[in-house]
Amino acid sequence: MQGHDIIVIGASAGGVEALPKLLGKLPKNLPASVFVVLHISYSAIGFLPNILSRSGGLKADHASGGEVIRQGKIYVAPPDHHLLIERGRMLLSHGEKENRHRPAVDPLFRSAANAYGPRVVGVILTGSMDDGTRGLDAIKKSGGVAIVQNPEEAFAQDMPLSALRNVEVDYVLSLAKIPGVLARLAKTPINELPGRESKRSGGDPVPVPKKGFQGGPESLNSSALFKNRILF
C-alpha cells in the first residue's frame, strides 16, 4: 500500500533558519516528494533552493509549472507564485494573494489534499499570523497527517499556535524530531499511522493557547495540555 509520500511544509518568519535544519536531516533515499512554501518578498532572489541543497542529501529546486513530481526531491515555491499540486505534476499560479502572501501556504496544502488525500503529510513551522491553518485542516479532513512545530521553540509562534487551536494535529514536535517522523511516515502504509498508541514520554507539557491568541508567551495557558496530540 502507498505510504505518506507527499510532504508539504509551510513557514514564515524564522523559516530560513528552520527549514535547513529540518530538511537537511532527511535521508537521501526518502521515498517521498517534499514541497515547501516560505513567505518571501515578490522581488526576492530565489536563494532558498541553494541553501536547502547544501544542507543535506536531497536536491532542492524551484518548482516549474507542469513539472512532473519525482520522489527524493524538494520543490520550493518561487517568488510571487503560489505552488499547487495536481496528480503527478505541479502548477504555478499568479492568483490573488492569500493571507497577505504569494506564495502562501494554504493553496499548496489545499491542492495537495485534493490531489493525494491520505498520502499527504502537512507540516507547519515557525511563522507569523495564521497561514496554513485552513490548509492543514483540509489535509486532516482528507485523511492526511498533520504535524506542527512545538511553538515553544519556534522563532514566531503564531502559525504553530493557530494550527494547534483549530486543527486536530497528530504530532507536536521539536524541529529536531520532525525529520525522523517524516522518514517513518513515508515508509508507512496510509492505513497505519505510527505512534498513535503512544503519548508524550517525559519533558514539559506544551501549553494550549487561549482563545483569541494574539501572540507572545504571556498569552499561553501553561496549566493545560493539548488533548489527543502526540508530543515528543
C-alpha positions in Angstrom: 0.0 0.0 0.0 1.1 3.6 -0.7 3.0 5.4 2.0 2.7 9.0 3.1 4.8 10.2 0.2 3.6 13.8 -0.4 5.1 16.1 2.3 4.1 19.8 2.3 5.8 22.3 4.5 4.9 25.9 5.3 6.9 28.5 7.1 7.2 32.3 7.5 9.3 34.3 10.0 12.2 32.2 11.1 11.8 29.7 8.3 15.1 30.4 6.6 16.8 29.1 9.7 14.4 26.3 10.5 14.0 24.7 7.0 17.6 23.7 6.5 17.7 22.1 10.0 14.7 20.0 9.2 15.3 19.2 5.5 19.0 18.6 6.0 18.2 15.6 8.2 16.0 13.8 5.7 17.5 10.6 4.3 18.9 10.7 0.7 16.7 7.7 -0.2 13.5 9.3 1.1 10.5 7.6 -0.7 8.6 10.9 -0.9 8.4 14.3 -2.6 8.7 17.4 -0.5 7.1 20.8 -1.3 8.0 24.0 0.5 6.4 27.4 0.8 8.3 30.2 2.6 6.8 33.7 2.8 9.2 35.8 0.8 9.0 39.2 -1.0 8.0 39.0 -4.6 11.2 40.8 -5.5 13.4 38.5 -3.5 16.2 36.5 -5.2 15.4 32.8 -5.2 18.1 31.8 -2.7 16.2 29.1 -0.8 16.8 26.1 -3.1 20.6 26.6 -2.9 20.5 26.8 0.9 18.4 23.7 1.2 20.5 21.7 -1.3 23.7 22.5 0.6 22.0 21.5 3.9 21.6 17.7 3.2 21.3 14.9 0.7 18.1 15.9 -1.1 18.3 18.2 -4.2 16.1 21.3 -4.0 14.9 23.4 -6.9 12.2 26.0 -7.6 9.1 24.3 -8.9 8.1 24.8 -12.5 4.7 24.8 -13.9 3.8 21.4 -15.4 6.8 19.7 -14.0 6.5 16.1 -13.2 6.7 15.2 -9.5 9.6 12.9 -8.5 10.4 11.3 -5.2 13.5 12.2 -3.3 13.4 15.8 -4.3 12.5 19.2 -2.6 10.3 21.6 -4.6 10.3 25.2 -3.5 7.6 27.7 -4.4 9.2 30.5 -6.5 8.8 34.2 -5.5 5.5 35.8 -6.3 3.8 32.5 -7.3 1.5 30.1 -5.5 2.7 26.4 -5.8 -0.1 24.0 -6.5 -0.2 20.2 -6.8 -2.2 18.1 -9.3 -1.9 14.3 -9.7 1.6 13.7 -10.9 2.6 17.3 -11.6 2.9 20.8 -10.2 1.3 24.1 -11.3 2.2 27.7 -10.6 -0.4 30.4 -10.1 -0.1 34.2 -10.0 -3.6 34.4 -8.5 -4.7 36.7 -5.6 -2.6 36.8 -2.5 -3.8 34.7 0.4 -3.1 35.6 4.0 -1.3 38.7 2.5 1.2 36.4 0.7 2.1 35.0 -2.6 3.3 32.3 -2.3 1.0 31.3 0.5 0.9 28.0 2.5 -2.9 27.4 2.3 -3.1 27.0 -1.6 -0.3 24.3 -1.5 -1.9 22.4 1.4 -5.4 22.5 -0.1 -4.2 21.4 -3.5 -2.2 18.5 -2.1 -5.2 17.4 0.0 -7.4 17.4 -3.1 -4.9 15.5 -5.3 -3.5 13.0 -2.8 -5.8 12.8 0.2 -4.4 10.4 2.9 -1.0 10.2 1.3 -0.3 13.9 2.4 1.7 15.0 5.4 1.3 18.7 6.3 3.9 20.4 8.4 3.5 23.9 9.9 6.7 25.6 11.2 7.6 28.9 12.7 5.7 31.9 11.3 3.6 35.0 11.9 -0.2 35.2 11.5 -2.2 32.1 10.6 -1.3 31.0 7.1 -1.5 27.2 6.7 -4.2 26.6 9.3 -7.1 26.1 6.8 -4.9 24.1 4.5 -3.8 21.8 7.3 -7.4 21.3 8.2 -8.1 20.3 4.6 -5.3 17.7 4.8 -6.7 16.3 8.0 -10.3 16.1 6.6 -8.8 14.3 3.5 -7.3 11.6 5.8 -3.8 13.0 5.9 -1.3 13.6 8.7 -0.8 17.0 10.5 2.5 17.9 12.1 3.2 21.2 13.9 6.5 22.5 15.3 6.4 22.9 19.1 5.5 26.6 19.4 7.7 27.0 22.5 10.8 26.6 20.3 9.5 28.5 17.2 11.0 31.8 16.3 7.5 33.1 15.6 4.7 31.2 17.4 1.6 32.5 15.6 1.4 29.9 12.8 2.0 26.8 15.0 -0.4 28.1 17.7 -3.1 28.9 15.2 -2.9 25.4 13.8 -3.0 23.8 17.2 -6.0 25.9 18.2 -8.0 25.0 15.1 -6.8 21.6 13.8 -6.8 18.1 15.3 -3.0 17.8 14.9 -1.3 14.4 15.0 2.1 15.4 16.1 3.6 18.4 18.0 7.3 18.1 17.7 10.6 19.8 18.2 12.3 20.7 14.9 14.9 18.1 15.6 12.3 15.3 15.8 10.3 16.1 12.7 12.7 14.6 10.1 12.7 11.1 11.8 8.9 11.1 11.9 8.6 12.2 8.2 11.0 9.4 7.2 8.9 6.8 9.1 5.7 8.1 7.7 7.0 8.0 4.1 7.5 4.2 4.5 4.3 3.5 6.4 1.2 2.5 4.5 -1.5 5.1 4.7 -3.8 3.0 6.8 -1.1 2.8 9.6 0.0 5.9 11.5 3.0 5.1 13.7 2.9 6.5 17.2 -0.9 6.9 17.6 -0.8 4.4 20.5 1.9 6.3 22.4 1.8 9.5 24.4 4.3 12.1 25.4 7.2 10.4 27.3 8.9 13.0 29.5 9.5 16.7 29.1 7.4 19.7 29.8 3.8 19.9 28.6 3.1 22.1 25.6 0.6 24.8 26.7 -2.7 25.4 25.0 -3.2 28.9 23.5 -6.1 30.8 25.0 -8.9 31.6 22.6 -8.2 34.7 20.6 -4.5 34.3 20.9 -2.6 37.3 19.5 1.0 36.1 20.1 3.6 36.2 22.8 4.3 33.9 25.7 2.0 35.8 28.1 -0.9 34.6 26.1 -0.2 30.9 26.8 -2.2 28.8 29.3 0.6 26.7 30.9 -1.7 24.6 33.1 -3.4 22.6 30.3 -2.2 20.0 27.8 -3.1 19.6 24.2 -5.6 16.8 24.0 -5.1 13.9 21.6 -1.7 15.2 20.5 1.5 13.1 20.2 4.3 15.1 21.8 8.0 14.4 21.6 
